[in-house]
Amino acid sequence: MKKILMTGLALATLATFAAQAQDTSSGTQTSTGNWTGSGEIGFASTTGNSRSQNLNVKLNLNQETDQWKNNFFFDALRSKGQVNVVDEQGATVKEFETTANRYDAGTSFGYKLDPRSYIVTAARYDHDDFGANYWQGTVSVGYGYIALKNDRTQLSFEIGPGYTEYQPATGTVTVNGVAVPYTEGRQSEVVARGLVNYKFRITDNTAFEDTFLTEAGSKNTYLQNDAGLAVSMTKKLAIKVGFQVRHNTEALPGIRKTDTLATTNLSYSL
């Protein structure tokens, strides 16, 4: 299933470019259709009495023409730090271990029915060694609506059915007073996907964006909210602070349902 989902992401992106190229060659496209967006990177490292390394990167691309409304994103997070572990002799020692390892990617392409409404197909895949699910992939088709769009504010909604598969992380259960690993098999179900995207330009060099995603099913509902505030230093460079919340309504015993991530990154507009 993971290979199918990754292939679906690639095919969806290729389909977007192919459809865009067809519009250009037929002469029906009146706008340039260039891809715009931003790339972000944040890194922190400490040495001495404690050691840690943290790296996160983000890429977000958007394209909107008279006929298409398309998006592609990729995020990655990796962190290492000193942790206390007990060796075979029972002594506590410090080891430099991975404490976060996550990446996710997704794409969507929407065919406009009119200037405000569109049909959207989306695919998303994420992998997290320390999350409630080791991996999760979703494909969906639905209806989108651009409720508001002007020089300072944008607001759009998407909703529709989808299909998801995910592998729950290994939890723990107590047996005779001893915690033992507990694992469930791969899960799959039909979900309802919803997306809300809001952008607001506060000043000429300050912008706020918030994106809320839900994939609701009978077994599990996945919720994710990304909020970010960007302050431009030049036309291309900005400092961006972000806060992400991920929540699964179901998780195995010993696994927390909610994960958060706060970032301060250097952002480059493409």
N, C-alpha and C positions, 0 to 999 in steps of 0.2 A: 504493500500500500504506500510506503514511503516513496518508493521509486515512481509509482504512478502519480503521486501528488507533486513530486519535483518535476516530473515530465509535464504535468499539467501546467505548472507555473511557466515553464519554458515555452510550451505551445501557446499559452494565452498571451505571453509577451510577443511572440512571433506573429500571432494573429493580429495583434494590435498594429504592429508595424506594417504588416501586409495590407490590412484594410486601409490604413492611413495612406500608404503608397498608392493604392487603387483610387482613392478619392482625389489625390493630387494629380494623377495621370488623366483622370476623367474630366478635370477642370471644375469639379463641383465644390472644391475647397476654396474659401475666400480668405481665411486667416492662414498665418504662416505654419501653425501646427508644431512649432518648436517645443522640445521638451525643456521644462524648467524645473527647478527644485533646489535642494541644498544637500551638502555633505557635512557631517559633524564628526569630531574626534575629541576625546578626552582621555588624558593619561595622568596617572599619579604613581609615584614610587617613593618608598621610604627604606632607609637602611640604618644600621646602628643597633640600638637596643631592641628594635622591632623591624621586621622586613615585610614589605607588602608591595604588590604591583597590581594596578587596576587599569584596564583599557576598555573603552567602549567606542564604537563607531556606528554611525547611522547614515543612511542614504535614502532620500525621498525624491522621486521624480513625478512630475505631473505634466499632462498634455491636454489641452482643450481646444477644439476647433468648432466649426459650425455643426459638425456631425458627430464628433467623438469627445468623450471625457475619460481619460485614461490615467492610471496610477501604477507606480512600482515602488516598493520599499524593501530595504534590507537593514537589519539591526544585528549587532553582535556585542556581547559582553563577556569579558574574561578577567578573572581576578585570582591572585595568589596571595597567601598570607601565612604567617607563623601560627601554628596551632599546637596545643599540648596533647600528646598522645602517650599512652602507656605501652612500653615495650614488653617483650617476652619475660623479662626479669622483674616486671612490676614497677619499674622506674618511670617517672614522668619526664619526657624529653620533648624538645621543640622540633617540629618538622615544617618545611616549607611546602605547602600543599595547595592545590587548586580549590578555591572556595566558591567560585562562580564560573559557569561555562554555558553560555546561552547564545543562540542565534535564531533568527526568524526572518522569513522573506514572504512576500506576497505580491500579487498583481490584480488589477481589475481593469476591465475595459467596458465602457458604456456607450451604447448607440443612442443618440438623441432622437426622440420622437418629435420634440419641439424645443424651443430655447430653454425650457425649464425641466422637462421630464425626459427620462432615458431608461433603457433596459441595460442592466449591468450584470456581468458575469465576473465572479471573483474567486481567487484561490489563495490559501494561506497555509504555511507550514512553519512550525517552530520546534526547536529541540532545546531541552533544558535538563542538564544533569542534576540540578538541585531543586527542581520545581515539583509541583503536584503531579505532573505528567512528564515522562521522559520525552515524549514527542506527541505532537497533535497536528493533524492536517484537516482542512475543511475546503470544500468546493461548494459554490452556491450560484444561483441565478435569481435576479430580483428586479425591483422597480426602484428607480432613483428620482429624486425631485430636488431641484435647486430653489429653495424657498426665498433666498435673498442673495443678491450680488450687486455690489456697488464698489466705489473706490476704496472704502474703508471696511466694509463688512461682507462676509460670505457665510452662508448657512445652507447645508445640504443634508438630505436624509436618504438612506437606502434600506430596503427591507425585502426579504424573500426567503424561500426555502433553501436548504442546503443539506449536505451530508458530511459527517465528520468521523474520523477514526483517531483513537489515542491510546497510548500505553501508560497506565497508571504507574507512578513511581513505587518502589518497594517500601512498604510501611513496616510497622512492628506491632506485634501482639504479645501479651503476657501469658505465658504458659508455666504454671507451677512457680510463679514468682520470678520467672526469667523472661526477658524480652527476646523474642525470636523474630526473624524477618518474615514478612507476609507479602505475597505477590499475587496480583490478579492478572488475568490474560488481557489481550487487546480488546478494547471496547469500540463499538460503532453504533451510530444512530442518526436519524434524521433530525435536523435542527432548524430553528428559525433564526436567520441572521439579520441583525440590525446594525446600522452604522450612522452616527451623527458627527458631522464635521463643522466646526465653527472657527472662523478667523476674524480677528478684529485688529485693525491698525490703530493703535492708541495715539501715536504721534508719527511724524515723518520717519523717525528712526527706531520706533518701538512697536513691536507687533506681538499679539497673543494668539495662540492657537490651541484648540482642545478637540480631541477625537475620542469618541466613545464607541466601543465595539461590543456587541453581545452575540453569542452563539448559544441559543437556549434549546436544550433537549430534555427528554424525560429522565435520563440518567444523570446528566451533569449540565450545568450552565456555566459557560465561560464568559467572564466580563473583563474588559480591559479599558482603561482610561489613560490617555496621554495628554498632559498639559505642558505647554512650553511658552516661555517669554524670551524673545530675541531682541537685543539692543544692537543696532548697526553701528560699526565703527567707520566703515567705508561702504562703498556701493556693493562690495563683494563679501567683506568680512563682518562677522557679528559674534557677540558673546550670547550664548543661549543657555538658560537654565530650564531643566525639565523635571517633571515628576510623573512617574508611571505607577499605576496600580493594576495588578493582575489578580483575579479571584476565580476560583473554581468552587462551586457549591458542594461538590463531593470530592473527598480525598481519603486515602487509606489511613488507618490509625497511625499516629506518629508523624504525619505529614501536615504541615500548615496549609490552610486553604488560600491564604493571601500572601502575595509577594509585592514589595515596593522597590522602586529604584529612583534615586535622585541623582541628577547629573548636572555638571557645568562644563559646557563644551565650546570649542571654537568652531563656528559654522561658516561655511563658504558657499555662497550662492552661485549656482551653475547658470 
